[in-house]
């Protein structure tokens, strides 16, 4: 077997993790969770220091209560 050296292009990986395409992928997964959770849940996306992030939160009172009593967001992740 030959030894192969692999050097990661750090600037390229950083650019990829902060790109609009990565944000679209995160938003797609977060939207799927939000849709499974039901009414009152919202998706937010933002670019952090190192990468893009997406989150789902309960925006309405009914959704917050539902999530508190039933762990709806946790159960919506598949």
Buried (B, 14 or more C-beta within 10 A) or exposed (E): EEEEEEEEEEEEEEEEBBBEEBBEEBBEEBBBBBEBBEEBBEBEBEBEEEBBBBBBBBBEEEBBEBBEEEEBBEEBEE
